[in-house]
Amino acid sequence: MSATSLPTPVVEPAEPTAEPREPIVELHDVYVLHRTRGSGMFNRARVHALTGADLAIRPGETVGIVGESGCGKSTLAKVLVGLQRPTSGTVAFAGKDVWSMSTAERRRHIGAGVGMIFQDPATSLNRRMPVREILRDPLDVHGRGTRRQREDRVAELMALVGLPRSVADVLPSQLSGGQRQRVSIARALALEPGLVIADEPTSALDVSVRAQILNLLLDLKDRLGLAMVFVSHDIQTVKRISDRVVTMYLGRIVEQAPAALLPEGARHPYTRALFSATPGLLSPIDPIPLVGPVPSATNPPSGCPFRTRCWNVTDLCAQELPPVQHANADGEDHHEFRCHHPVPAGTSNAELVELASTATGRTTPLHVEEPA
Ligand SMILES: Nc1ncnc2c1ncn2[C@@H]1O[C@H](COP(=O)(O)OP(=O)(O)OP(=O)(O)O)[C@@H](O)[C@H]1O
């Protein structure tokens, strides 16, 4: 993609090959706990933002992350890009645990390999820098090429994302929302990363430009062979563009499934319920009823996090965290879930609506001591 002779990034862009490839980034048993602000030591609570996450992103694949508000999607995205230090667990980029490195080493190791696109370009771009400087900044910081080569690269990036040369010297505030997000995308691509993480990249934009920005991202992904992690509330879009969809619930990854299998091939009851409530996926839309609200992330339930709302709950669900199960014995299609009583393969949405309506209508909620 580059016309300039910039040094090779740490993580190479994807090569088209059928061979299984080493992950660009791999999380193992990652926890993120936040302390909330309180008036005193004893009023502070611990928010379980991410709990025991295992996830690998491989070259060239698109992984969507879905789940209700507050379930930990952005936290997972920040961990994947190296912006959030885990409370425990390991985060390996190109096979190396980056949180055991010095800050300088970590920046060098990750910096070129991953780009991040945030939800709101109005706040994520430096308001005092013109477009040209915003795009040159990562090249300057990483000491890429000569000054002339960096200027050429800025022009190349602008062309890549469809920005006219005439906006090179204007400030972000003088651009439209769509143009600002194009600048964010160009900045994320400046160092030729192998992986781009897009956290709600279209939700702050006018409806009229959302499709353009989404199409641009997909086009760039294909042209540059990028891996992409796409965080969104827009489940229909996530299903359409992803190879694999990760479902989160209360800080836990509860299922990872090939997008082509969704919605009716999902095996976790929560994935089934979430997709059943999404317009445009089932015809007609037929939401599976759940019991009660999402529990607090400061005091998640014991055992399975979803058990307080599940129609198929048993005592075991409160006693033990379900282990990861693979849908297929060889595990090759990356379809896995954490549930003691997964939805039997081949169960239709209508059957689940029937089951859940009957169960939630007649069972009293299971009473279990909550952890202090
Ligand atoms: N810096 C922080 N301090 C305290 N709590 C935090 C902090 N950041 C996130 N949280 C909490 O961690 C949990 C996960 O937040 P996160 O933003 O990752 O969720 P999300 O799924 O991305 O939410 P949304 O879809 O609304 O953006 C939430 O309960 C949130 O309130």
The ligand as an SDF file (V2000), in Angstrom:
LIG
                    3D

 31 33  0  0  0  0  0  0  0  0999 V2000
  -12.8200    4.1160   34.1960 N   0  0  0  0  0  0  0  0  0  0  0  0
  -13.8340    3.4370   34.7330 C   0  0  0  0  0  0  0  0  0  0  0  0
  -14.1070    3.5120   36.0520 N   0  0  0  0  0  0  0  0  0  0  0  0
  -15.1160    2.8170   36.6150 C   0  0  0  0  0  0  0  0  0  0  0  0
  -15.9390    2.0120   35.9140 N   0  0  0  0  0  0  0  0  0  0  0  0
  -15.7310    1.9000   34.5780 C   0  0  0  0  0  0  0  0  0  0  0  0
  -14.6840    2.6110   33.9190 C   0  0  0  0  0  0  0  0  0  0  0  0
  -14.7420    2.3040   32.6080 N   0  0  0  0  0  0  0  0  0  0  0  0
  -15.7550    1.4360   32.4430 C   0  0  0  0  0  0  0  0  0  0  0  0
  -16.3650    1.2110   33.6250 N   0  0  0  0  0  0  0  0  0  0  0  0
  -17.4900    0.3070   33.8660 C   0  0  0  0  0  0  0  0  0  0  0  0
  -17.0970   -0.9640   33.3660 O   0  0  0  0  0  0  0  0  0  0  0  0
  -18.2050   -1.6270   32.7780 C   0  0  0  0  0  0  0  0  0  0  0  0
  -17.8910   -1.9410   31.3270 C   0  0  0  0  0  0  0  0  0  0  0  0
  -17.8040   -0.6910   30.6340 O   0  0  0  0  0  0  0  0  0  0  0  0
  -17.5820   -0.6220   29.0360 P   0  0  0  0  0  0  0  0  0  0  0  0
  -17.5180    0.8110   28.6780 O   0  0  0  0  0  0  0  0  0  0  0  0
  -16.4450   -1.4840   28.6730 O   0  0  0  0  0  0  0  0  0  0  0  0
  -18.9400   -1.2760   28.5090 O   0  0  0  0  0  0  0  0  0  0  0  0
  -19.5900   -1.2020   27.0330 P   0  0  0  0  0  0  0  0  0  0  0  0
  -20.1910   -2.5360   26.7800 O   0  0  0  0  0  0  0  0  0  0  0  0
  -18.5760   -0.7160   26.0620 O   0  0  0  0  0  0  0  0  0  0  0  0
  -20.7230   -0.1160   27.2540 O   0  0  0  0  0  0  0  0  0  0  0  0
  -21.4230    0.8240   26.1460 P   0  0  0  0  0  0  0  0  0  0  0  0
  -22.0250   -0.1050   25.1350 O   0  0  0  0  0  0  0  0  0  0  0  0
  -22.4520    1.5720   26.9200 O   0  0  0  0  0  0  0  0  0  0  0  0
  -20.3550    1.7010   25.5670 O   0  0  0  0  0  0  0  0  0  0  0  0
  -19.4080   -0.7090   32.9560 C   0  0  0  0  0  0  0  0  0  0  0  0
  -20.0870   -1.1060   34.1440 O   0  0  0  0  0  0  0  0  0  0  0  0
  -18.7700    0.6480   33.1270 C   0  0  0  0  0  0  0  0  0  0  0  0
  -19.6020    1.5020   33.8960 O   0  0  0  0  0  0  0  0  0  0  0  0
  1  2  1  0
  2  3  1  0
  2  7  2  0
  3  4  2  0
  4  5  1  0
  5  6  2  0
  6  7  1  0
  6 10  1  0
  7  8  1  0
  8  9  2  0
  9 10  1  0
 10 11  1  0
 11 12  1  0
 11 30  1  0
 12 13  1  0
 13 14  1  0
 13 28  1  0
 14 15  1  0
 15 16  1  0
 16 17  2  0
 16 18  1  0
 16 19  1  0
 19 20  1  0
 20 21  2  0
 20 22  1  0
 20 23  1  0
 23 24  1  0
 24 25  2  0
 24 26  1  0
 24 27  1  0
 28 29  1  0
 28 30  1  0
 30 31  1  0
M  END
$$$$
